[in-house]
Amino acid sequence: MNLQDLHKVSSAFQTSAKMPVLFIGHGSPMNALEDNKFTRALKQMGEDIRQRQRPNAILVVSAHWLTRGSFVTLNERPETIHDFGGFPQELFAMQYPAPGAPELARQTMALVPDLHGSDEWGLDHGTWTVLHHLFPAADVPVFQLSLDVAKTPAQHFALAAQLQELRKRGVLIIGSGNVVHNLRQSMQKLMANDASPYDWAVEFDEWVKKRIDQRDFTALFDVQKAGASGPLAVPTPDHYWPLLYSLALADKDEPITHAFEEVSYGGLSMRTVAIG
């Protein structure tokens, strides 16, 4: 894209004050139904954002949309996807009827040539279970960005950095995953009726926090640098990658706040980060 084309795309957005960026450790889908410390923190974050500036749209990078290639959703009315099993019917009955943002998604594709459009996805539980608390009225347009399984962490980070223009145009960008996400180890804790966190989970969660506070984001590309806790905390990268998308959008001197910190179910970090 040349500078003239970039200017045309940028001019198509409604200019606004720069929106914050969030990374949310979304945890269990049951958080959509529950009133706990985490969901109350989300509600407060949503209120704070709305008081500052209501977003024109929300773009979510969810751990639960994995693709070959990078895609954005073009749906005018995205479906609420119940991409889980074994939970109460009340959870399956929940809907998040937010409108889509197809025109904004197309403009995003123009900003980032590596992106493609798709109408074969809606709002998965990495998106709607947290937006239910952040924006309960479901009146802000929402679209999603997929995670390309073929990309390296550095490539994910580089793609995310190209989304910076969206922040200036009223788009709230949210990465939704978990810093520590080892369901097999967590199930062992649940079966033993033991809610205490594994030492390795706390160690890796704190290692990530320190790298964030030091703004050493590139160190986070390789979880092996954390030592033995890395592979245990991140047995698969899908829930970890959304953190890189959020951090890639942080300006050099922009404040980064740890809005919520907890390791739940032994091996599930609920660390939530606000940028800006």
RATA-V291976 format. One record per residue. N is the residue number from 1. RES is the residue in three letters. SS is DSSP state (H for helix, E for strand, L for the rest). PHI is phi in whole degrees, -180 to 180 (999 if undefined). D_FIRST is the distance of its C-alpha to the first C-alpha in Angstrom with 2 decimals. Layout:
[[N	RES	SS	PHI	D_FIRST] [N	RES	SS	PHI	D_FIRST]]
This chain:
[[1	MET	L	999	0.00] [2	ASN	L	-88	3.81] [3	LEU	H	-64	6.75] [4	GLN	H	-65	8.17] [5	ASP	H	-65	6.10] [6	LEU	H	-62	6.53] [7	HIS	H	-63	10.01] [8	LYS	H	-62	10.71] [9	VAL	H	-66	10.25] [10	SER	H	-61	12.21] [11	SER	H	-69	14.77] [12	ALA	H	-73	15.50] [13	PHE	L	-80	17.02] [14	GLN	L	-82	20.53] [15	THR	L	-68	20.77] [16	SER	L	-153	23.43] [17	ALA	L	-65	24.97] [18	LYS	L	-64	23.23] [19	MET	L	-80	24.45] [20	PRO	L	-70	26.15] [21	VAL	E	-127	25.20] [22	LEU	E	-122	27.91] [23	PHE	E	-120	28.92] [24	ILE	E	-121	31.90] [25	GLY	E	-79	34.37] [26	HIS	L	-79	35.16] [27	GLY	L	65	38.17] [28	SER	L	-70	40.45] [29	PRO	H	-57	39.67] [30	MET	H	-63	43.08] [31	ASN	H	-60	41.61] [32	ALA	H	-64	40.58] [33	LEU	L	-98	44.32] [34	GLU	L	-94	45.71] [35	ASP	L	-110	46.55] [36	ASN	L	-142	46.31] [37	LYS	H	-59	45.10] [38	PHE	H	-67	41.59] [39	THR	H	-68	41.21] [40	ARG	H	-68	42.81] [41	ALA	H	-64	40.29] [42	LEU	H	-63	37.45] [43	LYS	H	-58	39.17] [44	GLN	H	-66	39.48] [45	MET	H	-61	35.83] [46	GLY	H	-62	34.91] [47	GLU	H	-63	37.36] [48	ASP	H	-63	36.07] [49	ILE	H	-65	32.45] [50	ARG	H	-65	33.63] [51	GLN	H	-68	35.80] [52	ARG	H	-74	32.96] [53	GLN	L	-173	30.41] [54	ARG	L	-71	30.08] [55	PRO	L	-64	26.66] [56	ASN	L	-73	24.62] [57	ALA	E	-164	23.81] [58	ILE	E	-127	24.26] [59	LEU	E	-111	21.98] [60	VAL	E	-114	24.18] [61	VAL	E	-103	23.52] [62	SER	E	-102	26.86] [63	ALA	E	-63	28.70] [64	HIS	E	-102	29.91] [65	TRP	E	-121	26.84] [66	LEU	E	-107	26.31] [67	THR	E	-141	24.19] [68	ARG	L	-99	22.84] [69	GLY	L	94	19.08] [70	SER	E	-108	17.61] [71	PHE	E	-131	18.18] [72	VAL	E	-121	18.44] [73	THR	E	-80	21.37] [74	LEU	L	-112	21.19] [75	ASN	L	-65	24.96] [76	GLU	L	-76	26.40] [77	ARG	L	-132	29.56] [78	PRO	L	-65	28.99] [79	GLU	L	-73	32.13] [80	THR	E	-81	33.99] [81	ILE	L	-93	34.18] [82	HIS	L	-101	37.39] [83	ASP	L	-92	36.28] [84	PHE	L	-162	39.49] [85	GLY	L	-146	43.18] [86	GLY	L	80	46.59] [87	PHE	L	-112	46.13] [88	PRO	L	-62	48.20] [89	GLN	H	-59	47.76] [90	GLU	H	-57	47.03] [91	LEU	H	-72	43.70] [92	PHE	H	-67	42.82] [93	ALA	L	-80	43.75] [94	MET	L	-69	41.24] [95	GLN	L	-129	38.31] [96	TYR	L	-128	35.31] [97	PRO	L	-84	34.46] [98	ALA	L	-69	31.35] [99	PRO	L	-69	28.99] [100	GLY	L	-84	25.56] [101	ALA	L	-137	22.27] [102	PRO	H	-62	20.49] [103	GLU	H	-68	18.42] [104	LEU	H	-65	17.34] [105	ALA	H	-63	16.64] [106	ARG	H	-66	14.33] [107	GLN	H	-66	12.46] [108	THR	H	-66	12.41] [109	MET	H	-61	11.02] [110	ALA	H	-70	7.98] [111	LEU	H	-71	7.82] [112	VAL	L	-122	8.73] [113	PRO	L	-58	7.68] [114	ASP	L	-76	11.21] [115	LEU	E	-91	12.97] [116	HIS	E	-126	15.06] [117	GLY	E	-97	17.46] [118	SER	E	-148	21.23] [119	ASP	L	-115	24.36] [120	GLU	L	-102	26.71] [121	TRP	L	-139	27.04] [122	GLY	L	-125	28.39] [123	LEU	E	-114	29.49] [124	ASP	L	-81	31.25] [125	HIS	H	-71	33.95] [126	GLY	H	-66	31.71] [127	THR	H	-100	30.24] [128	TRP	H	-76	33.06] [129	THR	H	-68	35.92] [130	VAL	H	-89	34.41] [131	LEU	H	-66	33.00] [132	HIS	H	-56	36.52] [133	HIS	H	-93	37.71] [134	LEU	H	-70	34.79] [135	PHE	L	-135	34.34] [136	PRO	L	-63	37.48] [137	ALA	L	-74	37.04] [138	ALA	L	53	33.99] [139	ASP	L	-110	32.68] [140	VAL	L	-103	29.18] [141	PRO	E	-57	26.43] [142	VAL	E	-130	25.47] [143	PHE	E	-138	22.84] [144	GLN	E	-117	22.60] [145	LEU	E	-119	20.24] [146	SER	E	-82	21.77] [147	LEU	E	-108	22.57] [148	ASP	E	-77	21.64] [149	VAL	L	-69	24.95] [150	ALA	L	-88	23.55] [151	LYS	L	-82	21.50] [152	THR	L	-81	23.29] [153	PRO	H	-54	23.88] [154	ALA	H	-64	21.58] [155	GLN	H	-71	18.72] [156	HIS	H	-61	19.58] [157	PHE	H	-61	19.64] [158	ALA	H	-66	16.23] [159	LEU	H	-64	14.66] [160	ALA	H	-60	16.76] [161	ALA	H	-60	15.71] [162	GLN	L	-74	12.19] [163	LEU	L	-88	14.27] [164	GLN	H	-54	15.71] [165	GLU	H	-58	14.29] [166	LEU	H	-63	16.41] [167	ARG	H	-62	19.51] [168	LYS	L	-78	19.18] [169	ARG	L	-114	19.06] [170	GLY	L	82	22.30] [171	VAL	E	-99	21.37] [172	LEU	E	-85	23.95] [173	ILE	E	-103	22.65] [174	ILE	E	-128	25.49] [175	GLY	E	-91	25.92] [176	SER	E	-127	29.07] [177	GLY	E	-163	31.05] [178	ASN	L	-158	33.86] [179	VAL	L	-61	34.14] [180	VAL	L	-116	37.29] [181	HIS	E	-149	37.61] [182	ASN	L	-125	40.50] [183	LEU	H	-68	42.08] [184	ARG	H	-62	44.70] [185	GLN	H	-68	46.12] [186	SER	H	-65	45.93] [187	MET	H	-63	47.96] [188	GLN	H	-64	50.65] [189	LYS	H	-65	50.98] [190	LEU	H	-63	51.18] [191	MET	H	-65	53.84] [192	ALA	L	-91	55.80] [193	ASN	L	54	55.46] [194	ASP	L	-123	54.06] [195	ALA	L	-93	51.30] [196	SER	L	-71	51.12] [197	PRO	L	-75	47.86] [198	TYR	L	-66	47.79] [199	ASP	H	-60	47.89] [200	TRP	H	-66	44.87] [201	ALA	H	-69	42.85] [202	VAL	H	-65	43.76] [203	GLU	H	-61	43.15] [204	PHE	H	-70	39.58] [205	ASP	H	-59	38.78] [206	GLU	H	-71	40.09] [207	TRP	H	-62	38.24] [208	VAL	H	-64	34.92] [209	LYS	H	-57	36.03] [210	LYS	H	-65	36.88] [211	ARG	H	-63	33.54] [212	ILE	H	-64	31.81] [213	ASP	H	-63	34.24] [214	GLN	L	-85	33.68] [215	ARG	L	58	29.87] [216	ASP	L	-95	29.98] [217	PHE	H	-67	27.28] [218	THR	H	-66	26.58] [219	ALA	H	-63	30.28] [220	LEU	H	-76	29.73] [221	PHE	H	-66	27.64] [222	ASP	L	-122	30.99] [223	VAL	H	-67	33.76] [224	GLN	H	-63	36.26] [225	LYS	H	-65	36.26] [226	ALA	H	-80	38.28] [227	GLY	L	91	41.05] [228	ALA	H	-64	42.94] [229	SER	H	-70	41.78] [230	GLY	H	-60	38.13] [231	PRO	H	-63	38.66] [232	LEU	H	-71	41.15] [233	ALA	H	-75	38.87] [234	VAL	L	-128	35.80] [235	PRO	L	-68	37.26] [236	THR	L	-135	34.01] [237	PRO	L	-86	30.63] [238	ASP	H	-59	29.53] [239	HIS	H	-82	31.06] [240	TYR	H	-86	30.04] [241	TRP	H	-55	26.27] [242	PRO	H	-58	25.68] [243	LEU	H	-60	27.13] [244	LEU	H	-65	24.36] [245	TYR	H	-63	21.72] [246	SER	H	-68	23.72] [247	LEU	H	-67	24.42] [248	ALA	L	-63	20.85] [249	LEU	L	-97	20.33] [250	ALA	L	-80	23.36] [251	ASP	L	-69	23.09] [252	LYS	L	-56	25.30] [253	ASP	L	-108	28.28] [254	GLU	L	-79	27.88] [255	PRO	L	-67	31.05] [256	ILE	E	-123	31.21] [257	THR	E	-116	34.24] [258	HIS	E	-88	35.99] [259	ALA	E	-77	36.84] [260	PHE	E	-154	38.88] [261	GLU	L	-138	40.44] [262	GLU	L	-171	42.59] [263	VAL	E	-107	43.13] [264	SER	E	-104	44.54] [265	TYR	L	52	46.43] [266	GLY	L	84	46.76] [267	GLY	L	-137	43.31] [268	LEU	E	-138	40.73] [269	SER	E	-83	39.04] [270	MET	L	-100	38.27] [271	ARG	L	-52	36.54] [272	THR	E	-128	34.29] [273	VAL	E	-124	32.05] [274	ALA	E	-116	30.75] [275	ILE	E	-114	28.07] [276	GLY	L	94	28.21]]
